[in-house]
Amino acid sequence: MNFVNITGIFIIGAIGLNILTGFTGIISIGHGAFVGAGAYATTLLISKLSIPFFAALPLGAFITAFLGLIPGLAALRIKGIYLAIATLAVQVVFAFVIVETPHFTGGDLGLSVPVPIFLSAQNQTGQQYFYFLIFSTLIALAFFARNLFRSKTGRLFLAIRDNDLASEVLGIPVGKYRLLSFWICSFYAGVAGGLWAAYSGMISPDQFSLVLSIQFLSIILIGGMGSIPGSIYGSIFVLLIPEVLANLATEANRMFNVNITEYLSSINNGIFGLLIIVFLVYEPHGLARIWWKIKNYFKLWPFSYMS
């Protein structure tokens, strides 16, 4: 149940990043910071202002969405690798602010998240409540994203991604739609962060480091950019890797008396890097494309040669 709930939270965050990167063509290396901003915003609204969790969650997401306009403003002037570096700067600034304001954010020690007792993830009932909360939220946000991509706004995002200069010549307000994409992406990150904070019961800066941002990029690159199913496949795949490796390491320790557990983090990062390279070279459209090919093969079988 724990793995399923965490995966649902990551899918929400990945869909948000896919709106920005997959559909608008803006690379963000600071997505983890916005997930963290959502987590801290929701937590502070509950603990400092005594706002109920179910009101603090959307409020925290809206606060995060408006914080997302900060790098969005940079998108009005710069693009490409320079904009990616600007989002990386957001990640660095976020970590600095959290660590240097311990009286407000708890600093390195983090904050405990007060949530209703029935939502406590420490017991089976709380995990089940969270399961329904997370996946009802996920379904609603995935439905919104799916319809967004079919709308005029979604088509303009695609036009900007494919050729921003031509879009501008055609009269599309490129800056406005880049800002909107940042806003929506950050809102999704805020929802994911708020849910993660409440589910874990404790937040700290280490949870929302650059590694998390790279992990989200890995999810959409491996799953498939510009694809909602890709965000789902990528999240499941990327989050399964550490679980599988941990089980293999435990078996190796037991069978061969070799302690490789301490190297798991480095092995994980190495595998993520290798997978990104492999998918970018051999299947840029990710797992979503692979699944589409398999599905269509069996639809046409045994006459697949006719395709």
PAVEX-666198 format. One record per residue (C-alpha): x, y, z; residue in one letter. Coordinates in Angstrom, 2 decimals, decimal comma, always signed. Each point is the difference from the previous one (the first is absolute). Layout:
<nodes>
> X:Y:Z:a;
...
</nodes>
This chain:
<nodes>
> +0,00:+0,00:+0,00:m;
> +2,86:+2,38:+0,85:n;
> +1,65:-0,49:-3,41:f;
> -3,33:+0,50:-1,80:v;
> -0,74:+3,25:+1,86:n;
> +3,48:+1,44:-0,58:i;
> -0,25:-0,96:-3,68:t;
> -3,33:+1,84:-0,27:g;
> +1,59:+3,14:+1,46:i;
> +2,92:-0,22:-2,43:f;
> -2,37:-0,45:-2,95:i;
> -1,73:+3,29:+0,91:i;
> +3,35:+1,80:+0,09:g;
> +1,13:-1,65:-3,24:a;
> -3,15:+1,04:-1,88:i;
> +0,69:+3,59:+1,06:g;
> +3,59:-0,16:-1,26:l;
> -1,20:-1,62:-3,23:n;
> -2,27:+3,00:-0,62:i;
> +3,03:+2,28:+0,25:l;
> +2,69:-2,12:-1,64:t;
> -1,86:-2,48:-2,18:g;
> -2,67:+2,34:-1,35:f;
> +1,59:+3,46:+0,18:t;
> +3,62:-1,00:-0,56:g;
> +1,42:+1,69:+3,12:i;
> +2,56:-2,09:+1,89:i;
> -0,23:+0,41:+3,77:s;
> +2,73:-1,23:+2,36:i;
> -1,76:+1,50:+2,99:g;
> -3,23:-1,98:+0,17:h;
> +0,99:-1,51:+3,33:g;
> +0,14:+3,50:+1,49:a;
> -3,63:+0,65:-0,94:f;
> -1,10:-3,34:+1,43:v;
> +1,84:+1,07:+3,16:g;
> -1,63:+3,43:-0,08:a;
> -3,41:-1,68:-0,11:g;
> +0,94:-2,24:+2,92:a;
> +1,25:+2,89:+2,15:y;
> -2,87:+2,31:-0,98:a;
> -2,61:-2,60:+0,95:t;
> +1,78:-0,86:+3,24:t;
> +0,41:+3,63:+1,08:l;
> -3,62:+0,81:-0,80:l;
> -1,08:-2,86:+2,26:i;
> +2,50:+0,51:+2,84:s;
> +0,30:+3,81:+0,10:k;
> -3,45:+1,14:-1,13:l;
> -2,03:-3,01:+1,22:s;
> -1,61:-0,42:-3,42:i;
> -1,62:-3,45:-0,46:p;
> +1,94:-2,40:-2,22:f;
> -2,65:-0,19:-2,72:f;
> +0,13:+3,81:-0,37:a;
> +3,78:+0,27:+0,47:a;
> +0,71:-2,47:-2,84:l;
> -1,54:+2,08:-2,84:p;
> +1,19:+3,26:+1,59:l;
> +3,56:-1,35:+0,16:g;
> -0,26:-1,06:-3,64:a;
> -1,14:+3,50:-1,05:f;
> +2,84:+1,60:+1,98:i;
> +2,45:-2,34:-1,77:t;
> -1,57:+0,84:-3,37:a;
> +0,65:+3,71:+0,52:f;
> +3,56:-0,74:+1,14:l;
> +0,37:-1,82:-3,31:g;
> -0,49:+3,31:-1,79:l;
> +3,47:+1,07:+1,21:i;
> +1,93:-2,24:-2,43:p;
> -2,91:+0,55:-2,40:g;
> +0,96:+3,66:-0,19:l;
> +3,48:-1,08:-1,05:a;
> -1,65:-1,95:-2,84:a;
> -1,12:+3,34:-1,46:l;
> +3,63:+0,88:-0,72:r;
> +2,00:-3,22:-0,27:i;
> -0,51:-3,56:-1,22:k;
> +1,76:-3,30:-0,51:g;
> +2,96:-0,87:+2,20:i;
> +0,03:+3,48:+1,55:y;
> -3,55:-0,43:+1,25:l;
> +0,86:-3,48:+1,30:a;
> +2,84:+1,55:+2,01:i;
> -2,44:+2,60:+1,36:a;
> -2,25:-2,82:+1,28:t;
> +3,07:-1,62:+1,56:l;
> +0,64:+3,29:+1,81:a;
> -3,53:-0,25:+1,45:v;
> +0,94:-3,41:+1,43:q;
> +3,10:+1,47:+1,65:v;
> -1,87:+3,02:+1,39:v;
> -2,76:-2,24:+1,38:f;
> +2,52:-2,13:+1,92:a;
> +1,74:+3,13:+1,32:f;
> -3,23:+1,61:+1,22:v;
> -1,21:-3,17:+1,74:i;
> +3,31:-0,62:+1,79:v;
> +0,61:+3,65:+0,96:e;
> -3,43:+0,63:+1,55:t;
> -0,16:-2,71:+2,69:p;
> -2,36:+2,01:+2,23:h;
> -2,59:-0,15:-2,79:f;
> +0,75:-3,16:-2,00:t;
> +1,80:-2,13:+2,56:g;
> +3,26:+0,21:-1,96:g;
> +1,90:-3,26:-0,47:d;
> -2,15:-1,71:+2,63:l;
> -3,20:+0,58:-1,99:g;
> -3,58:+0,27:+1,20:l;
> -2,63:-2,44:+1,20:s;
> -3,27:+0,21:-1,90:v;
> -3,18:+0,05:+2,09:p;
> -2,75:-1,86:-1,86:v;
> -3,37:-1,39:+1,13:p;
> +0,34:-3,27:+1,94:i;
> -2,06:-1,93:-2,55:f;
> +2,58:+0,99:-2,66:l;
> +3,01:-1,20:+1,97:s;
> +2,07:-2,20:-2,30:a;
> +1,39:-1,82:+3,04:q;
> -2,98:-2,37:+0,00:n;
> -1,68:-2,10:-2,68:q;
> -3,25:+1,99:+0,06:t;
> +1,85:+3,29:-0,50:g;
> +1,89:-1,48:-2,97:q;
> -3,30:-1,07:-1,54:q;
> -1,49:+3,48:+0,45:y;
> +3,11:+1,47:-1,58:f;
> -0,30:-2,47:-2,87:y;
> -3,46:+1,34:-0,87:f;
> +1,08:+3,62:+0,55:l;
> +3,13:-0,29:-2,13:i;
> -1,61:-1,88:-2,87:f;
> -3,18:+2,07:-0,11:s;
> +2,25:+3,07:-0,22:t;
> +2,13:-1,70:-2,65:l;
> -3,02:-0,94:-2,13:i;
> -1,35:+3,56:+0,16:a;
> +3,35:+1,58:-0,92:l;
> +0,71:-2,55:-2,75:a;
> -3,47:+0,65:-1,46:f;
> +0,70:+3,75:+0,07:f;
> +3,39:-0,49:-1,70:a;
> -1,51:-2,27:-2,66:r;
> -2,63:+2,60:-0,86:n;
> +2,55:+2,80:+0,17:l;
> +2,08:-1,70:-2,69:f;
> -3,07:-0,19:-2,27:r;
> -0,92:+3,64:+0,55:s;
> +1,19:+3,12:-1,80:k;
> +2,47:+0,65:+2,83:t;
> +1,48:-3,49:-0,35:g;
> +0,43:+0,41:-3,75:r;
> +1,73:+3,34:+0,58:l;
> +2,35:-1,69:+2,48:f;
> +0,88:-2,51:-2,73:l;
> +0,52:+2,75:-2,57:a;
> +2,39:+1,82:+2,36:i;
> +1,86:-3,24:+0,68:r;
> +0,40:-0,81:-3,69:d;
> +1,03:+3,49:-1,13:n;
> -0,26:+2,94:+2,34:d;
> +1,28:+2,50:-2,58:l;
> -2,62:-1,02:-2,59:a;
> -2,66:+0,12:+2,72:s;
> +0,98:+3,55:+0,85:e;
> -0,10:+1,01:-3,67:v;
> -3,53:-1,42:-0,21:l;
> -1,07:+2,26:+2,85:g;
> -0,02:-2,49:+2,87:i;
> +0,96:+1,72:+3,28:p;
> +2,84:-2,44:+0,73:v;
> +0,99:+1,63:+3,30:g;
> -3,54:-0,16:+1,37:k;
> -0,36:-3,70:-0,75:y;
> +3,43:-0,84:+1,39:r;
> -1,03:+1,73:+3,23:l;
> -3,27:-1,94:+0,01:l;
> +1,88:-3,27:-0,50:s;
> +2,28:+0,78:+2,96:f;
> -3,06:+0,89:+2,09:w;
> -1,81:-3,28:-0,76:i;
> +3,15:-2,08:+0,44:c;
> +0,68:+1,59:+3,40:s;
> -3,61:-0,52:+1,08:f;
> +0,32:-3,74:-0,66:y;
> +3,32:-0,02:+1,85:a;
> -1,66:+1,79:+2,93:g;
> -2,78:-2,59:+0,19:v;
> +2,56:-2,84:-0,12:a;
> +2,09:+1,69:+2,69:g;
> -2,96:+0,61:+2,30:g;
> -1,16:-3,61:-0,30:l;
> +3,53:-1,28:+0,57:w;
> +0,42:+2,16:+3,10:a;
> -3,27:-1,20:+1,52:a;
> +0,66:-3,61:-0,91:y;
> +3,56:-0,14:+1,36:s;
> -0,88:+2,02:+3,13:g;
> +3,44:+1,66:-0,07:m;
> +1,82:+2,18:-2,52:i;
> +3,64:+1,07:-0,28:s;
> +2,16:+1,67:-2,69:p;
> +1,64:-3,32:-0,89:d;
> -3,29:-1,28:-1,43:q;
> -0,11:+2,77:-2,61:f;
> +3,59:+0,17:-1,20:s;
> +1,39:+0,16:-3,54:l;
> -0,15:-3,81:-0,05:v;
> -3,81:+0,21:+0,12:l;
> -0,02:+2,42:-2,95:s;
> +2,21:-2,39:-2,00:i;
> -2,32:-2,85:+0,99:q;
> -3,02:+1,85:-1,39:f;
> +1,89:+0,72:-3,24:l;
> +0,89:-3,70:-0,18:s;
> -3,66:-0,90:+0,39:i;
> -1,21:+2,06:-2,95:i;
> +2,99:-0,87:-2,21:l;
> -0,35:-3,73:+0,63:i;
> -3,80:+0,00:+0,06:g;
> -0,45:+2,26:-3,01:g;
> -0,05:+3,76:-0,33:m;
> -3,29:+1,57:-0,97:g;
> -1,99:-3,01:+1,19:s;
> -2,20:-0,42:+3,08:i;
> +0,29:-3,82:-0,15:p;
> +3,75:+0,56:-0,30:g;
> -0,02:+1,81:+3,35:s;
> -1,75:-3,03:+1,52:i;
> +2,29:-2,62:-1,57:y;
> +3,11:+2,03:+0,80:g;
> -0,94:+0,51:+3,65:s;
> -0,68:-3,70:+0,55:i;
> +3,18:-1,03:-1,83:f;
> +2,33:+2,51:+1,69:v;
> -1,37:-0,62:+3,49:l;
> +0,16:-3,78:-0,46:l;
> +3,74:+0,07:-0,72:i;
> +1,10:+0,88:+3,58:p;
> -2,47:-2,56:+1,39:e;
> +1,33:-2,77:-2,24:v;
> +3,63:+0,94:+0,68:l;
> -0,61:+0,07:+3,76:a;
> -1,47:-3,52:-0,16:n;
> +2,91:-1,22:-2,16:l;
> +2,50:+1,57:+2,41:a;
> -1,67:-1,73:+2,95:t;
> +0,18:-3,34:-1,81:e;
> +3,65:+0,60:-0,94:a;
> +0,83:+0,84:+3,60:n;
> -1,68:-3,20:+1,16:r;
> +1,38:-2,35:-2,64:m;
> +3,54:+1,32:-0,53:f;
> +0,57:+1,88:+3,25:n;
> +0,88:+3,12:-2,03:v;
> -1,21:+3,37:+1,26:n;
> -1,05:+2,08:-3,01:i;
> -2,86:+1,82:+1,72:t;
> +2,17:+3,05:+0,68:e;
> +0,62:+0,41:-3,76:y;
> -3,68:-0,18:-0,99:l;
> -0,41:+3,77:-0,37:s;
> +2,93:+0,24:-2,44:s;
> -1,21:-3,07:-1,90:i;
> -3,50:+1,52:-0,28:n;
> +1,37:+3,27:-1,39:n;
> +2,22:-1,87:-2,46:g;
> -2,92:-2,09:-1,26:i;
> -2,21:+3,10:-0,39:f;
> +2,73:+1,72:-2,04:g;
> +0,51:-3,06:-2,20:l;
> -3,74:-0,43:-0,57:l;
> -0,40:+3,65:-1,02:i;
> +2,79:-0,38:-2,58:i;
> -1,43:-3,28:-1,33:v;
> -3,53:+1,39:-0,37:f;
> +1,17:+3,28:-1,56:l;
> +2,06:-1,90:-2,59:v;
> -2,24:-3,00:-0,77:y;
> -3,54:+1,06:+0,98:e;
> -0,37:+3,77:+0,56:p;
> -3,77:-0,40:+0,48:h;
> +0,55:-2,27:+2,98:g;
> -2,05:-2,82:+1,45:l;
> -3,24:+1,53:-1,27:a;
> +1,17:-0,56:-3,59:r;
> +1,20:-3,53:+0,74:i;
> -3,39:-0,87:+1,51:w;
> -1,76:+1,56:-3,03:w;
> +2,07:-2,19:-2,36:k;
> -0,73:-3,16:+2,00:i;
> -3,71:+0,80:+0,20:k;
> -0,26:+0,65:-3,74:n;
> +1,97:-3,12:-0,84:y;
> -2,51:-2,19:+1,84:f;
> -2,93:+1,94:-1,45:k;
> +1,18:-0,95:-3,49:l;
> +1,27:-3,50:+0,83:w;
> +0,27:-2,31:-1,90:p;
> -0,06:+2,47:-2,89:f;
> +2,54:+2,43:+1,47:s;
> +1,90:+0,07:-3,31:y;
> -2,92:+2,04:-1,40:m;
> +0,98:+3,01:+2,17:s;
</nodes>
